[in-house]
Amino acid sequence: MPSLVVRNLDDSIINALKERAVKHHRSTEAEHRAILAEVLMKPQRKSFAEALANIPAVGTDTDFQRINDDTSESNVFD
């Protein structure tokens, strides 16, 4: 299995990794592997544009046409 060496890490990062490993009852090396897998192997999030493109086309524009009335009760932002 390939190895990965990470050099020039700040001491605060090393300490945080060690603390996290203790919290999860793992070795520092196992915690490092778990963090990499968690971040790199999770499904990619869709962009806002992709999410909008996946909304099904239902109804017509007139189904969603705004009704404007001039009563003060209808304008909630005034």
C-alpha positions as CSV (number, residue, x, y, z in Angstrom):
1,M,0.0,0.0,0.0
2,P,1.4,3.4,-0.8
3,S,2.6,5.8,1.9
4,L,2.2,9.5,2.3
5,V,4.6,11.8,4.0
6,V,3.5,15.2,5.0
7,R,6.3,17.6,6.0
8,N,6.5,21.0,7.5
9,L,3.3,20.9,9.5
10,D,2.8,23.4,12.3
11,D,2.9,22.1,15.8
12,S,-0.6,23.2,16.4
13,I,-1.9,20.9,13.6
14,I,0.1,18.0,15.0
15,N,-1.3,18.5,18.4
16,A,-4.9,18.9,17.1
17,L,-4.4,15.6,15.2
18,K,-3.2,13.8,18.3
19,E,-6.1,15.2,20.3
20,R,-8.6,14.1,17.7
21,A,-7.0,10.6,17.5
22,V,-7.3,10.2,21.3
23,K,-10.9,11.3,21.2
24,H,-11.7,8.7,18.5
25,H,-9.6,6.0,20.2
26,R,-7.3,5.7,17.2
27,S,-3.6,6.1,16.5
28,T,-2.5,9.4,15.0
29,E,-1.8,7.6,11.7
30,A,-5.2,6.0,11.7
31,E,-6.8,9.3,12.4
32,H,-4.9,10.9,9.6
33,R,-6.2,8.2,7.2
34,A,-9.8,8.7,8.5
35,I,-9.6,12.4,7.9
36,L,-8.3,12.0,4.4
37,A,-11.0,9.4,3.6
38,E,-13.7,11.6,5.1
39,V,-12.8,14.6,3.1
40,L,-11.7,13.1,-0.2
41,M,-14.2,10.2,-0.5
42,K,-17.4,11.9,0.3
43,P,-19.8,12.6,-2.5
44,Q,-19.3,15.9,-4.3
45,R,-21.9,18.5,-3.5
46,K,-24.0,19.9,-6.4
47,S,-23.6,23.5,-7.3
48,F,-26.6,25.8,-7.0
49,A,-26.9,25.8,-10.8
50,E,-27.0,22.0,-10.9
51,A,-29.6,21.8,-8.2
52,L,-31.8,24.3,-10.1
53,A,-31.3,22.4,-13.3
54,N,-32.6,19.2,-11.6
55,I,-35.9,20.7,-10.5
56,P,-38.6,19.0,-12.5
57,A,-40.5,21.1,-15.1
58,V,-44.1,21.1,-13.8
59,G,-46.9,23.5,-14.6
60,T,-46.7,26.5,-16.7
61,D,-45.7,30.1,-15.9
62,T,-49.3,31.1,-15.5
63,D,-49.7,28.5,-12.7
64,F,-47.2,30.5,-10.7
65,Q,-48.2,34.0,-11.8
66,R,-48.1,36.5,-8.9
67,I,-51.4,38.2,-8.1
68,N,-50.8,41.9,-7.3
69,D,-53.4,43.6,-5.2
70,D,-53.0,47.0,-3.7
71,T,-54.2,46.3,-0.2
72,S,-51.8,47.1,2.6
73,E,-52.3,43.7,4.1
74,S,-50.7,41.9,1.1
75,N,-47.4,43.8,1.4
76,V,-45.7,42.2,4.4
77,F,-42.5,44.2,4.0
78,D,-43.9,47.7,4.6
